[in-house]
Amino acid sequence: MEEKKPIYLKLFLSSFSLSAFTFGGGYVIVSLMKKRYVDKLKWIDEKEMLNLIALAQSAPGPVAVNAAVLLGRRVAGWRGSFIALFGTVLPPLITLSAVSLFYSFFQSNTVVKAVFKGMQAGVTAVIADVTVDLTKNVCKEKDLFSILIMIFSFLLVFFLNLNVAVVIIICAVIGAVRRWLWDKKMKSGGVS
Amino acid sequence: MIFLKLFWSFFQIGLFSIGGGYAALPLIQNQVVNVNGWLNVGEFIDLITISQLTPGPIALNSATFVGIRVAGTLGAIVATAGCVFAPFILVSLLAFLYFKYKDLSLIQGILKGLRPAVIALVGSAGLSILILSLWGKNGFSFNFKSIDVISAALFSLSLFILRRFKLNPIFVMMGAGVIGGFLYLLV
């Protein structure tokens, strides 16, 4: 039981710190999760992390919350999912409480705005960095179909502004059909 | 009772916000401004701006902001709890199914189809933010002179540091914030 305690604490601290830096939209947490849980802590591998993110996007609720719950569950069971959830909701709870008290000061303050603008550039770089790695890995697999799905999804979301949920459903169906056909082919191949 | 109302409102927001943070905006507006009148439209817009500057997804930020104004700290906690309730249950259910059936070939096939899509979604979000930070609210234009030079420089520098030195991304973001803060204030 003693070995479990460090994981719970680390999970809480990681969830908290990752959530504390999820500025301007939930997607940066994917990059932060990859760097922390896959690269640094090595609790899961990249493939599984992408699976969890896919699940996180398939359910209602903010991606950051869903992803944290899934990761917590994966790494430390039901208790882990609660701990990760708790760690994730605390930063906004604390920050927004403080901000709402100083609300008019906060949102017109030039220093805050300047720092935020700088951070935005940093956030974009973090997302770009991880996206480059993930894309490289997909290309390394040399599966043309996956690469096409990636490009196709990108076009749908970026240029056509299609809802994420719709893209998820389409790709899930494509994945299912493709596998079903492949399984059929394998089975009939075995028979003859 | 105000706490029940807060919980129920944000429960609905949590339940119906599929497809990422900004899909939740109309839902939040409907509940917070129209149905319950907790904020007026101007305050709601301020909330969106504030949410950009604070950690966490917009749904959680709204829950705290509205909750605390309407019913203090306990209100913020109740609203936040309402917001995550339905997602937590549904995600846990998905997790249960995933861990139970993930080795099934069909499930593997679905996930294999989804993984590249996830990368594309992240990339798309990132590109949108990049365009926003380089060109501002007006979006991409071929007028390259209109690019925010400080932003472009910070982005390039941060990316270089991340790829070359593999520094902790949190430090890079903080550093970009501090340096950017100085530069933007000086200009």
Interface residues (C-beta under 8 A of the other chain):
Chain A: S17 S19 A20 F21 T22 F23 G24 G25 G26 Y27 V30 S31 L32 K35 K47 L50 N51 I53 A54 L55 A56 Q57 S58 A59 P60 G61 P62 V63 A64 V65 N66 V69 L70 R73 R74 W78 S81 L85 V89 P91 P92 L93 T95 L96 S97 V99 S100 Y103 F106 Q107 T110 V111 V112 K113 A114 V115 F116 K117 G118 M119 Q120 A121 G122 V123 T124 A125 V126 I127 A128 D129 V130 T131 V132 L134 T135 V138 S146 I147 I149 M150 I151 F152 S153 F154 V157 F158 N163 V164 A165 V166 V167 I168 C171 A172 V173 I174 G175 A176 R178 R179 W180 W182 D183
Chain B: G14 L15 F16 S17 I18 G19 G20 G21 Y22 A23 A24 D46 T49 I50 Q52 L53 T54 P55 G56 P57 I58 A59 L60 N61 T64 F65 I68 R69 T73 A76 I77 T80 C83 V84 A86 P87 F88 L90 V91 S92 L94 A95 Y98 F99 K102 S105 L106 Q108 G109 I110 L111 K112 G113 L114 R115 P116 A117 V118 I119 A120 L121 V122 G123 S124 A125 G126 L127 S128 I129 L130 L132 S133 I150 S151 A152 L154 F155 S156 S158 L159 L162 R163 N168 P169 I170 V172 M173 M174 G175 A176 G177 V178 I179 G180 G181 F182 L183 Y184 L185
